[in-house]
Amino acid sequence: MLAPSPLLCPSAQPEMQDSRIIGVVGGTASEPRLAYLDEPQPVTLHLLKLSEPLNPPEVYRFAAVCEERKCSHFDGRDCRLATKIVEFLPTVTETLPICRIRNDCRWFVQEGSQACFRCPQVITQNFSPTTQVVSAATPTR
């Protein structure tokens, strides 16, 4: 029997273990939206350079193996970021986005479709976040 795949963080950084690009940031500065890729792409120097002069997390969303206890959002069992996203952010879609990491996504495994209905508005490096985004993204200890 195969071991289960490790859960993935859908708001990772490009340098994290097994990082891959899952989407491209679109929309507007006040209402950014993620356009999910048909297939996640491995992080390569070429793809990272395509984001210049911006930082890659301003242009792409990354998924990587959840770092659990190394992450300020992890409480030892759950991702508090996923919980707070569901609590603080409005839904931005009524249907599940086409997402290729859903089965291994920590947010989906933990919060179900409610996380998915909010996920397209989550931008890892956002320079004009709403008050709700700031509340959701601020780690609590």
N, CA, C and O of each residue as an XYZ file, in Angstrom:
564
protein
N       0.836     -1.173      0.000
C       0.000      0.000      0.000
C       0.883      1.238      0.000
O       1.883      1.299      0.715
N       0.503      2.230     -0.812
C       1.255      3.475     -0.897
C       0.986      4.357      0.310
O      -0.126      4.404      0.835
N       2.022      5.048      0.732
C       1.856      6.013      1.818
C       1.065      7.195      1.286
O       1.185      7.540      0.110
N       0.255      7.822      2.137
C      -0.502      8.988      1.665
C       0.444     10.126      1.294
O       1.513     10.277      1.884
N       0.038     10.914      0.319
C       0.831     12.076     -0.079
C       0.810     13.105      1.044
O      -0.191     13.226      1.751
N       1.901     13.845      1.216
C       1.868     14.912      2.220
C       0.895     15.993      1.771
O       0.717     16.218      0.574
N       0.275     16.654      2.720
C      -0.641     17.736      2.379
C       0.141     18.929      1.856
O       1.278     19.177      2.256
N      -0.498     19.660      0.951
C       0.134     20.806      0.312
C      -0.415     22.112      0.859
O      -1.613     22.231      1.116
N       0.447     23.071      1.032
C       0.060     24.435      1.351
C      -0.233     25.129      0.022
O       0.641     25.175     -0.845
N      -1.455     25.676     -0.163
C      -1.779     26.335     -1.425
C      -1.380     27.813     -1.478
O      -1.742     28.525     -2.415
N      -0.639     28.266     -0.476
C      -0.151     29.650     -0.464
C       1.305     29.641     -0.015
O       1.683     30.289      0.961
N       2.100     28.892     -0.750
C       3.491     28.640     -0.399
C       4.422     29.666     -1.041
O       3.993     30.555     -1.777
N       5.678     29.516     -0.744
C       6.731     30.333     -1.348
C       7.489     29.474     -2.367
O       7.538     28.251     -2.234
N       8.070     30.106     -3.369
C       8.714     29.327     -4.436
C       9.895     28.484     -3.973
O      10.229     27.492     -4.619
N      10.532     28.858     -2.869
C      11.708     28.103     -2.422
C      11.360     26.911     -1.522
O      12.255     26.183     -1.093
N      10.094     26.711     -1.238
C       9.693     25.601     -0.364
C       9.815     24.254     -1.081
O       9.864     24.197     -2.310
N       9.863     23.178     -0.303
C      10.036     21.820     -0.819
C       8.954     21.476     -1.845
O       7.763     21.648     -1.588
N       9.387     20.989     -3.003
C       8.487     20.555     -4.077
C       7.519     21.643     -4.527
O       6.391     21.350     -4.921
N       7.957     22.895     -4.470
C       7.096     24.007     -4.860
C       6.716     23.911     -6.327
O       7.517     23.521     -7.177
N       5.475     24.278     -6.600
C       4.971     24.311     -7.970
C       4.021     25.492     -8.116
O       3.395     25.920     -7.146
N       3.921     26.005     -9.311
C       3.013     27.117     -9.590
C       1.641     26.522     -9.865
O       1.495     25.629    -10.699
N       0.623     27.035     -9.144
C      -0.743     26.530     -9.342
C      -1.647     27.540    -10.029
O      -2.738     27.192    -10.480
N      -1.200     28.795    -10.113
C      -2.033     29.794    -10.751
C      -1.290     31.088    -10.987
O      -0.188     31.310    -10.485
N      -1.939     31.939    -11.777
C      -1.407     33.256    -12.103
C      -2.389     34.288    -11.569
O      -3.602     34.143    -11.720
N      -1.858     35.326    -10.946
C      -2.686     36.378    -10.369
C      -3.218     37.267    -11.486
O      -2.469     37.738    -12.342
N      -4.517     37.483    -11.454
C      -5.171     38.379    -12.397
C      -6.129     39.270    -11.643
O      -5.956     39.505    -10.448
N      -7.131     39.762    -12.325
C      -8.098     40.652    -11.696
C      -7.540     42.057    -11.605
O      -6.778     42.494    -12.468
N      -7.923     42.755    -10.561
C      -7.465     44.135    -10.359
C      -6.734     44.223     -9.022
O      -6.735     43.278     -8.233
N      -6.109     45.377     -8.786
C      -5.409     45.564     -7.513
C      -6.382     45.469     -6.348
O      -6.034     44.930     -5.297
N      -7.596     45.985     -6.518
C      -8.566     45.951     -5.426
C      -9.337     44.629     -5.357
O      -9.874     44.285     -4.304
N      -9.396     43.894     -6.454
C     -10.071     42.593     -6.473
C      -9.247     41.581     -7.262
O      -9.636     41.166     -8.354
N      -8.097     41.184     -6.695
C      -7.277     40.198     -7.409
C      -7.969     38.839     -7.428
O      -8.707     38.489     -6.506
N      -7.720     38.088     -8.484
C      -8.273     36.739     -8.598
C      -7.221     35.832     -9.208
O      -6.452     36.236    -10.081
N      -7.207     34.621     -8.737
C      -6.273     33.636     -9.239
C      -6.863     32.922    -10.436
O      -8.006     32.467    -10.395
N      -6.089     32.823    -11.496
C      -6.441     31.990    -12.644
C      -5.648     30.696    -12.474
O      -4.425     30.682    -12.616
N      -6.352     29.623    -12.172
C      -5.698     28.343    -11.912
C      -5.134     27.756    -13.201
O      -5.765     27.831    -14.255
N      -3.960     27.179    -13.109
C      -3.359     26.504    -14.262
C      -4.038     25.162    -14.477
O      -4.530     24.545    -13.532
N      -4.063     24.712    -15.732
C      -4.609     23.390    -16.037
C      -3.810     22.298    -15.333
O      -4.371     21.289    -14.905
N      -2.517     22.499    -15.215
C      -1.631     21.577    -14.507
C      -0.595     22.394    -13.745
O      -0.004     23.312    -14.313
N      -0.361     22.081    -12.468
C       0.700     22.780    -11.734
C       2.035     22.625    -12.464
O       2.322     21.584    -13.056
N       2.830     23.670    -12.407
C       4.122     23.675    -13.083
C       5.249     23.729    -12.061
O       5.194     24.504    -11.107
N       6.279     22.895    -12.267
C       7.431     22.972    -11.357
C       8.051     24.365    -11.414
O       8.059     25.011    -12.462
N       8.557     24.807    -10.301
C       9.219     26.099    -10.251
C      10.566     25.977    -10.958
O      11.386     25.123    -10.624
N      10.770     26.840    -11.930
C      12.049     26.899    -12.635
C      12.540     28.332    -12.615
O      11.749     29.262    -12.456
N      13.821     28.513    -12.772
C      14.391     29.848    -12.828
C      13.762     30.634    -13.976
O      13.494     31.828    -13.838
N      13.530     29.979    -15.091
C      12.912     30.637    -16.245
C      11.537     31.208    -15.877
O      11.259     32.370    -16.174
N      10.675     30.410    -15.236
C       9.346     30.890    -14.860
C       9.424     32.002    -13.820
O       8.654     32.960    -13.879
N      10.334     31.885    -12.881
C      10.487     32.938    -11.874
C      10.925     34.249    -12.522
O      10.446     35.318    -12.144
N      11.828     34.172    -13.493
C      12.303     35.381    -14.179
C      11.209     36.030    -15.012
O      11.258     37.236    -15.253
N      10.221     35.255    -15.457
C       9.129     35.823    -16.248
C       8.292     36.812    -15.431
O       7.581     37.639    -16.003
N       8.370     36.732    -14.105
C       7.590     37.645    -13.267
C       8.250     39.013    -13.111
O       7.607     39.961    -12.660
N       9.517     39.125    -13.478
C      10.246     40.391    -13.297
C       9.575     41.518    -14.070
O       9.087     41.298    -15.178
N       9.544     42.711    -13.510
C      10.277     43.199    -12.345
C       9.571     42.931    -11.015
O      10.065     43.350     -9.968
N       8.437     42.250    -11.032
C       7.723     41.936     -9.794
C       8.331     40.709     -9.135
O       9.065     39.948     -9.766
N       8.015     40.529     -7.859
C       8.423     39.317     -7.145
C       7.499     38.176     -7.573
O       6.310     38.403     -7.797
N       8.024     36.958     -7.690
C       7.182     35.839     -8.133
C       5.863     35.678     -7.374
O       4.851     35.406     -8.020
N       5.806     35.832     -6.012
C       4.514     35.672     -5.328
C       3.498     36.786     -5.621
O       2.334     36.672     -5.240
N       3.929     37.858     -6.293
C       2.980     38.876     -6.741
C       2.288     38.442     -8.031
O       1.208     38.935     -8.358
N       2.905     37.532     -8.751
C       2.430     37.117    -10.073
C       1.835     35.713    -10.048
O       0.861     35.432    -10.747
N       2.418     34.843     -9.248
C       2.020     33.440     -9.197
C       1.532     33.067     -7.801
O       1.870     33.726     -6.818
N       0.736     32.005     -7.726
C       0.471     31.326     -6.445
C       1.185     29.995     -6.532
O       1.164     29.314     -7.557
N       1.814     29.648     -5.432
C       2.585     28.422     -5.347
C       1.938     27.462     -4.360
O       1.288     27.881     -3.402
N       2.119     26.194     -4.601
C       1.774     25.159     -3.638
C       3.053     24.380     -3.357
O       3.900     24.207     -4.234
N       3.174     23.922     -2.134
C       4.342     23.129     -1.729
C       3.931     22.285     -0.534
O       2.860     22.475      0.043
N       4.785     21.366     -0.182
C       4.523     20.525      0.980
C       4.347     21.427      2.206
O       5.193     22.274      2.493
N       3.248     21.233      2.915
C       2.980     22.022      4.121
C       4.114     21.809      5.117
O       4.498     20.675      5.404
N       4.642     22.901      5.635
C       5.769     22.818      6.565
C       5.339     22.603      8.009
O       6.178     22.512      8.905
N       4.052     22.525      8.230
C       3.470     22.260      9.539
C       4.135     23.075     10.634
O       3.992     24.298     10.639
N       4.839     22.473     11.539
C       5.359     23.172     12.726
C       6.360     24.287     12.406
O       6.644     25.120     13.267
N       6.891     24.316     11.199
C       7.787     25.403     10.804
C       7.009     26.655     10.416
O       7.604     27.720     10.245
N       5.706     26.547     10.277
C       4.861     27.642      9.792
C       4.147     28.330     10.957
O       3.639     27.671     11.864
N       4.118     29.648     10.919
C       3.473     30.414     11.995
C       1.953     30.243     12.009
O       1.310     30.603     12.994
N       1.367     29.705     10.943
C      -0.082     29.506     10.895
C      -0.515     28.124     11.412
O      -1.706     27.884     11.611
N       0.426     27.239     11.626
C       0.090     25.870     12.027
C       0.023     25.778     13.547
O       0.940     26.214     14.243
N      -1.068     25.208     14.060
C      -1.245     25.139     15.517
C      -0.894     23.775     16.113
O      -1.187     23.509     17.278
N      -0.271     22.923     15.317
C       0.060     21.576     15.780
C      -0.861     20.535     15.192
O      -0.520     19.353     15.158
N      -2.030     20.956     14.727
C      -2.992     20.058     14.090
C      -3.573     20.654     12.811
O      -3.729     19.960     11.806
N      -3.893     21.948     12.859
C      -4.581     22.601     11.752
C      -3.834     23.841     11.274
O      -2.965     24.383     11.957
N      -4.208     24.261     10.078
C      -3.721     25.525      9.522
C      -4.714     26.609      9.929
O      -5.849     26.640      9.452
N      -4.273     27.490     10.810
C      -5.147     28.578     11.250
C      -5.451     29.547     10.118
O      -6.494     30.201     10.128
N      -4.547     29.650      9.135
C      -4.814     30.514      7.991
C      -6.055     30.021      7.252
O      -6.914     30.825      6.891
N      -6.162     28.730      7.026
C      -7.344     28.172      6.353
C      -8.608     28.468      7.155
O      -9.631     28.855      6.590
N      -8.535     28.287      8.460
C      -9.687     28.560      9.329
C     -10.097     30.019      9.234
O     -11.282     30.331      9.112
N      -9.110     30.919      9.291
C      -9.404     32.348      9.269
C      -9.876     32.817      7.899
O     -10.683     33.742      7.809
N      -9.387     32.197      6.836
C      -9.872     32.538      5.494
C     -11.364     32.255      5.409
O     -12.129     33.071      4.895
N     -11.773     31.106      5.910
C     -13.198     30.759      5.895
C     -13.987     31.687      6.806
O     -15.112     32.067      6.482
N     -13.408     32.052      7.937
C     -14.099     32.916      8.900
C     -14.225     34.366      8.427
O     -15.283     34.976      8.584
N     -13.151     34.924      7.846
C     -13.112     36.362      7.569
C     -13.395     36.764      6.124
O     -13.904     37.859      5.886
N     -13.080     35.911      5.162
C     -13.205     36.333      3.765
C     -14.550     35.933      3.170
O     -15.098     34.882      3.499
N     -15.072     36.782      2.294
C     -16.331     36.432      1.627
C     -16.082     35.375      0.544
O     -14.961     35.213      0.063
N     -17.123     34.681      0.183
C     -16.997     33.768     -0.953
C     -16.895     34.607     -2.216
O     -17.501     35.673     -2.317
N     -16.122     34.114     -3.179
C     -15.980     34.824     -4.458
C     -16.414     33.956     -5.631
O     -16.367     34.387     -6.783
N     -16.835     32.741     -5.334
C     -17.366     31.850     -6.357
C     -18.375     30.921     -5.688
O     -18.255     30.596     -4.507
N     -19.359     30.508     -6.457
C     -20.361     29.578     -5.932
C     -20.102     28.149     -6.388
O     -20.804     27.221     -5.986
N     -19.096     27.982     -7.225
C     -18.731     26.651     -7.699
C     -17.270     26.396     -7.347
O     -16.482     27.330     -7.197
N     -16.929     25.150     -7.222
C     -15.540     24.818     -6.924
C     -14.656     25.203     -8.097
O     -14.931     24.803     -9.229
N     -13.591     25.980     -7.852
C     -12.653     26.286     -8.927
C     -12.005     24.994     -9.430
O     -11.888     24.017     -8.690
N     -11.595     25.003    -10.670
C     -10.867     23.851    -11.203
C      -9.452     23.936    -10.645
O      -8.647     24.765    -11.070
N      -9.173     23.075     -9.699
C      -7.918     23.107     -8.957
C      -7.320     21.713     -8.975
O      -7.974     20.743     -8.590
N      -6.099     21.617     -9.413
C      -5.448     20.308     -9.562
C      -4.786     19.789     -8.292
O      -4.276     18.669     -8.282
N      -4.783     20.579     -7.221
C      -4.165     20.086     -5.982
C      -5.201     19.776     -4.908
O      -4.834     19.391     -3.797
N      -6.487     19.935     -5.214
C      -7.533     19.847     -4.193
C      -7.410     18.599     -3.304
O      -7.505     18.712     -2.082
N      -7.206     17.445     -3.880
C      -7.174     16.212     -3.073
C      -6.064     16.209     -2.029
O      -6.176     15.525     -1.012
N      -4.995     16.964     -2.267
C      -3.863     17.015     -1.340
C      -3.736     18.375     -0.643
O      -2.765     18.614      0.075
N      -4.706     19.259     -0.851
C      -4.640     20.612     -0.312
C      -5.041     20.623      1.166
O      -6.126     20.168      1.527
N      -4.161     21.143      2.005
C      -4.455     21.213      3.442
C      -5.727     22.023      3.690
O      -6.539     21.635      4.530
N      -5.920     23.131      2.984
C      -7.100     23.958      3.209
C      -8.366     23.183      2.900
O      -9.329     23.252      3.664
N      -8.386     22.442      1.788
C      -9.578     21.680      1.413
C      -9.796     20.518      2.374
O     -10.920     20.286      2.820
N      -8.741     19.792      2.695
C      -8.858     18.656      3.616
C      -9.389     19.132      4.961
O     -10.186     18.441      5.595
N      -8.959     20.284      5.390
C      -9.341     20.815      6.699
C     -10.696     21.527      6.681
O     -11.515     21.289      7.568
N     -10.948     22.377      5.714
C     -12.126     23.255      5.717
C     -13.157     22.916      4.644
O     -14.237     23.506      4.617
N     -12.839     21.983      3.772
C     -13.773     21.585      2.724
C     -13.978     22.664      1.677
O     -13.133     23.540      1.494
N     -15.102     22.589      0.997
C     -15.372     23.490     -0.124
C     -15.445     24.955      0.292
O     -15.249     25.834     -0.547
N     -15.720     25.243      1.563
C     -15.779     26.635      2.008
C     -14.439     27.344      1.785
O     -14.416     28.538      1.484
N     -13.335     26.627      1.930
C     -12.022     27.219      1.634
C     -11.893     27.472      0.135
O     -11.361     28.504     -0.275
N     -12.370     26.551     -0.674
C     -12.271     26.680     -2.136
C     -13.070     27.870     -2.657
O     -12.652     28.528     -3.609
N     -14.209     28.148     -2.041
C     -15.050     29.266     -2.485
C     -14.375     30.622     -2.224
O     -14.789     31.637     -2.784
N     -13.353     30.640     -1.389
C     -12.641     31.866     -1.043
C     -11.229     31.905     -1.625
O     -10.629     32.974     -1.734
N     -10.711     30.767     -1.989
C      -9.323     30.615     -2.422
C      -8.904     31.531     -3.576
O      -7.785     32.042     -3.538
N      -9.728     31.769     -4.594
C      -9.259     32.581     -5.724
C      -8.859     34.007     -5.367
O      -8.152     34.651     -6.142
N      -9.290     34.515     -4.221
C      -8.936     35.881     -3.843
C      -7.670     35.957     -2.996
O      -7.191     37.047     -2.686
N      -7.131     34.804     -2.625
C      -5.934     34.783     -1.778
C      -4.702     34.986     -2.655
O      -4.400     34.182     -3.537
N      -4.006     36.078     -2.387
C      -2.786     36.417     -3.108
C      -1.676     36.441     -2.064
O      -1.743     37.207     -1.103
N      -0.669     35.616     -2.245
C       0.357     35.439     -1.219
C       1.095     36.736     -0.907
O       1.357     37.030      0.259
N       1.432     37.509     -1.927
C       2.108     38.780     -1.690
C       1.217     39.880     -2.273
O       1.276     40.189     -3.463
N       0.400     40.452     -1.407
C      -0.613     41.425     -1.806
C      -0.275     42.757     -1.146
O      -0.198     42.841      0.079
N      -0.072     43.802     -1.953
C       0.332     45.095     -1.408
C      -0.829     46.036     -1.145
O      -0.621     47.153     -0.672
N      -2.050     45.603     -1.443
C      -3.217     46.417     -1.091
C      -4.330     45.505     -0.578
O      -5.422     45.452     -1.143
N      -4.025     44.783      0.517
C      -5.021     43.844      1.046
C      -6.176     44.554      1.743
O      -6.017     45.654      2.274
N      -7.318     43.920      1.734
C      -8.463     44.432      2.478
C      -8.247     44.181      3.967
O      -7.361     43.418      4.353
N      -9.046     44.814      4.785
C      -8.991     44.596      6.229
C      -9.241     43.124      6.552
O      -8.598     42.564      7.439
N     -10.176     42.497      5.830
C     -10.476     41.082      6.065
C      -9.283     40.194      5.734
O      -9.003     39.236      6.455
N      -8.573     40.508      4.637
C      -7.403     39.730      4.253
C      -6.320     39.871      5.317
O      -5.683     38.885      5.687
N      -6.109     41.086      5.809
C      -5.109     41.302      6.860
C      -5.477     40.494      8.108
O      -4.615     39.857      8.713
N      -6.750     40.520      8.488
C      -7.195     39.756      9.660
C      -6.958     38.264      9.468
O      -6.508     37.578     10.385
N      -7.258     37.775      8.295
C      -7.075     36.345      8.025
C      -5.598     35.968      7.984
O      -5.219     34.901      8.465
N      -4.774     36.821      7.422
C      -3.361     36.474      7.201
C      -2.470     36.701      8.402
O      -1.350     36.190      8.425
N      -2.910     37.440      9.395
C      -2.074     37.723     10.559
C      -2.022     36.494     11.469
O      -3.043     36.080     12.018
N      -0.829     35.915     11.627
C      -0.712     34.725     12.483
C      -1.080     35.050     13.927
O      -0.810     36.145     14.420
N      -1.690     34.097     14.584
C      -2.000     34.215     16.010
C      -1.299     33.090     16.755
O      -1.178     31.978     16.240
N      -0.856     33.366     17.916
C      -0.166     32.344     18.725
C      -0.884     32.174     20.027
O      -0.472     31.365     20.858
